[in-house]
Amino acid sequence: MKAKSVIGFVFLIMLWVSAIGVEYDLLIHLGFLLSVFVMVFALSVVLGALLRAPEGYEDENGFRIGAPA
């Protein structure tokens, strides 16, 4: 279980560093306003996906889609 936590942490750090790099490149090449626009657009896409995701629950047998019985 500890190895999964370490792998997940390393993945999140790599994701964060690459996102910072992309934002920095946008800021340098395209300007601050476009960078903010892209950031807001990306967050709205993530929020839209989360709002459209089906509701579910997790019991002792795993994750289930739909209301609990």
Buried (B, 14 or more C-beta within 10 A) or exposed (E): EEEEEEEEEEEEEEEEEEEEEBBEEBEEEEEEEEBEEBBEEEEEEEEEEEEEEEEEEEEEEEEEEEEEE
